[in-house]
Amino acid sequence: MKKSIFLAGILLVAMACKNDQASNLIDPNAQDVSMEDYQKKPEENNSLKQDANAAPVVESNTSNGKFPVIKFNKDVHDFGDITDGDKVDYTFTFTNTGEADLIISNAAGSCGCTVPEFPKEPIKPGKKGKMKVSFDSSGKPGNQQKTVTITSNTATGNDILTIKANVLPKNQ
């Protein structure tokens, strides 16, 4: 009986989170691909043909040993004292100091109150880019420290930015 209730609870949670399930991202028309398929030359490989409606794939120079390097002007920003409910943002600037195009595939805040905006286009070597990070202090009293994890095609694959603030209560 306890197992049935537990499994029913898991099923309800899974159904409630349906929009976030990875299974929703699976193409029902996709075919299985074996390791042998990946080792074939593209012209003899029917398993890896790209769907005409799929997003274009951006090639990177990392296969030749050259990687992009993301160098931020600073990786920590302190907003100082702000008031509960304030929505603040800071724009981090960076330069690709590497030898290949920098492709940022994702940037994720450590909680829903921290929202990054990142460039979707490749950043050429020597060029600059910007990443805006917004923080909503509503219901977050006291000293706060939040992070943004950046996923890219650098040698390490991940970089972290940090924002800090001391959230003061509203004057009543």
C-alpha positions in Angstrom: 0.0 0.0 0.0 2.8 2.4 0.9 4.6 1.6 -2.4 1.4 2.4 -4.3 0.9 5.7 -2.6 4.6 6.6 -3.2 4.5 5.6 -6.9 1.2 7.6 -7.3 2.9 10.6 -5.8 5.8 10.3 -8.1 3.5 10.0 -11.1 1.6 13.2 -10.0 4.8 15.1 -9.7 6.0 13.9 -13.1 2.7 14.9 -14.7 2.8 18.3 -13.0 6.3 18.9 -14.4 5.4 17.6 -17.9 6.6 20.7 -19.7 10.1 20.3 -18.2 10.5 16.6 -19.1 13.3 15.6 -21.3 10.9 13.1 -23.0 9.1 16.1 -24.5 12.3 17.0 -26.3 12.7 13.6 -28.0 11.9 13.5 -31.7 9.5 10.5 -32.1 10.8 10.1 -35.7 14.4 9.8 -34.6 16.4 6.7 -35.4 18.9 4.9 -33.2 22.5 5.7 -34.1 25.3 3.3 -33.3 29.0 4.0 -32.7 29.8 2.6 -36.2 27.5 5.2 -37.7 29.6 8.0 -36.1 32.8 6.5 -37.5 31.5 6.4 -41.1 32.3 9.2 -43.5 29.3 11.6 -43.9 28.6 10.6 -47.5 28.1 6.9 -46.5 26.2 7.7 -43.3 22.4 7.7 -43.7 21.8 7.6 -39.9 23.2 11.0 -39.2 21.4 13.0 -41.9 20.0 16.2 -40.4 16.3 17.0 -40.5 15.6 19.9 -42.9 13.5 21.6 -40.2 16.2 21.3 -37.5 18.2 24.3 -36.3 21.5 24.8 -38.1 24.6 23.3 -36.5 27.4 25.8 -35.9 30.8 24.3 -36.5 33.6 25.2 -34.1 37.4 25.1 -34.6 37.9 23.1 -31.4 38.5 19.8 -33.4 41.9 21.2 -34.4 43.0 21.8 -30.8 42.2 25.5 -30.9 39.8 26.7 -28.3 38.1 29.9 -27.5 38.9 31.5 -24.1 36.3 33.7 -22.4 37.9 36.5 -20.4 35.5 38.6 -18.3 36.2 42.2 -17.2 35.3 40.8 -13.7 33.6 37.7 -12.6 32.0 39.1 -9.4 29.7 42.1 -9.1 28.4 43.4 -5.7 25.2 45.5 -5.9 25.8 46.6 -2.3 22.7 47.6 -0.3 19.4 47.3 -2.1 15.8 47.3 -0.9 13.6 44.2 -0.8 11.7 44.2 -4.1 14.3 46.0 -6.1 15.1 44.6 -9.5 18.7 45.3 -10.5 20.9 44.2 -13.3 24.6 44.4 -14.3 26.2 43.8 -17.6 29.4 41.7 -17.6 31.6 42.3 -20.6 34.0 39.7 -21.9 36.5 39.1 -24.7 37.2 35.9 -26.6 41.0 35.8 -26.2 41.2 32.3 -27.7 41.9 31.0 -31.2 38.4 29.8 -32.2 34.8 31.2 -32.2 33.2 31.3 -28.8 29.8 29.7 -28.7 27.8 30.1 -25.5 25.2 27.4 -25.5 23.6 28.2 -22.2 23.7 30.5 -19.1 21.7 29.5 -16.0 21.1 31.3 -12.8 21.4 29.5 -9.5 17.8 30.3 -8.8 14.7 31.8 -10.5 15.6 35.3 -9.1 18.8 35.5 -11.2 18.3 35.7 -15.0 21.1 35.9 -17.5 20.9 37.1 -21.1 23.7 35.9 -23.3 24.7 36.3 -26.9 23.4 33.6 -29.2 25.8 34.3 -32.1 29.4 33.1 -32.1 32.0 35.6 -30.8 35.1 35.7 -33.0 38.6 35.6 -31.5 39.6 39.1 -30.3 35.9 40.3 -30.2 33.9 41.4 -27.2 30.5 40.3 -25.9 28.1 41.2 -23.1 26.1 39.2 -20.7 23.4 41.0 -18.7 22.4 39.4 -15.3 19.2 40.5 -13.6 18.4 40.0 -10.0 15.0 40.3 -8.4 15.4 40.8 -4.6 11.7 40.2 -3.7 11.5 38.0 -0.6 15.3 37.6 -0.4 16.3 39.4 2.8 19.9 39.7 4.0 23.2 39.0 2.3 22.6 37.3 -1.0 25.1 35.6 -3.3 23.9 34.1 -6.6 25.8 32.5 -9.5 25.4 32.2 -13.2 26.9 29.1 -14.8 27.9 29.6 -18.4 28.2 26.6 -20.7 30.3 27.1 -23.8 32.8 25.5 -26.1 35.9 26.6 -24.1 38.4 24.0 -23.0 36.8 23.9 -19.5 33.2 24.0 -20.8 31.9 26.0 -17.9 32.5 29.5 -16.4 30.9 31.0 -13.3 29.8 34.6 -12.7 28.8 35.8 -9.2 26.5 38.6 -8.1 26.1 39.7 -4.5 23.7 42.1 -2.7 22.6 43.0 0.8 18.8 43.1 0.7 17.4 45.5 3.2 13.7 45.5 4.3 11.3 48.0 2.8 10.6 51.1 4.9 7.1 50.9 6.3 
